[in-house]
Amino acid sequence: MDQSPLPSFEQLLIESLDQRALRKKFGLPHPLHKFAANGGVKDNAYADAILEFLNDHAWAEPESPRHRGAMWFLFESEKAFFVACEQAGIDADRFREHLRKCQAGEVGC
């Protein structure tokens, strides 16, 4: 039986904040995997930024700077969104179309 000491609560808490590590540890797909362009989403800073904008869109106070920035990035940007998606391995057109359908209430999100 392994007699090594258990990790501290603080260590467990810190580890729980690393979303990439949790996905790998439990074999979970990337949250944007449905929109992968060629095989899989790249787990990089671009994918992280896209997820941050999605979180800001969903959880930030409406009309707050974070919410407005997320709205611009996700629905209006003509370059930044597409560059980020390309670098993250995401099909930008399909992803934005899905976001628009979500916004219009056409699909459950």
N, C-alpha and C positions, 0 to 999 in steps of 0.2 A: 504494500500500500504506500502511496506517495505521502510522505510526511512533510513536504515543503509547506511553509507558512502561507496562509491565505492572503490574497492581496488586500490592502487597506480599502476602506470605503472611498477615500479620496482618489486612489488609483483607479478603482472601478468606475467612479464618476467621470474621471478624465477620459478613460478609454471609451466610455459610452458616448462621448461627444464626437468621436472620430467616425463619421458616417461611412467613409470608405472602408475602414477597417471592419466595421460591423457588417457591411454588405459582404465583404470577402470571408469573414469568419463564419457567417451563416449561409453562404452561397446564394445570396439574394441578387436579383438582377438590378441594374441601375434603374432609378425611377423613370428615366426617359427612354428606356430600351425599346418601347413600342415605336419610337420615331428614329431608330438607328438607320443611317443611310446605307452603310455597307458593312454589315456584320454586327458591330456593336458600338455602343457609345464609349468614347474615350473618357476615362476617368481623369480629367484634368481641370485646370483653373477655369476654362471656358464653360465646361459642363457645370462646375460649381457656381459660376456667376449666373448662368441661366436658372438654376434651381433657386438661387437667392432672389432673382427677380420674380419667379413664380411665388415664392413665399411672401414677398413684399406685396404682390398683387392680391394675394389671398388674405393676408393678415394685417397689413398696415392700415391705419385709419384712412378712409377715403379722403381724398384731397390733401393728404400729407405729402411731403416731398418724396418719400420713399414709394408711396403708391403711384403718384404721378410719374415718377421715373420708371417704374415697372410697366405702367401702361404704355408709355412712350416706347420703351425697349421692345416689349412683346407685340405691340399692335401697330406702331407707326414707323419705327426705325427702318430706313431703307438700306442701311449698310451694316450697322453694328450687330443687329440680330442675325443677319445672314453670315457674317464673318464668324461670330461666336458659334453658331450652329455648325458651320463647316469644320471649324477647329475641334469641335466636340464630337464630330461624326454623326450629326443629327440632320435629317431631311427637313430643312427649314420650311419649305413650302407646305409639306404635310403637317408639320408641327403647328405652324401659324394657322392653318385652316382649322385644325382641331381646337386651338385656343379661341378662334372666332366663333366656332360652333358652341363652345362652352359658354362664352360670353353672351351669346344669343339664347341660351337655354335649349339648344337643339339636341345636345347630348348631355348625359350625366357625367360630371367631372368630380 
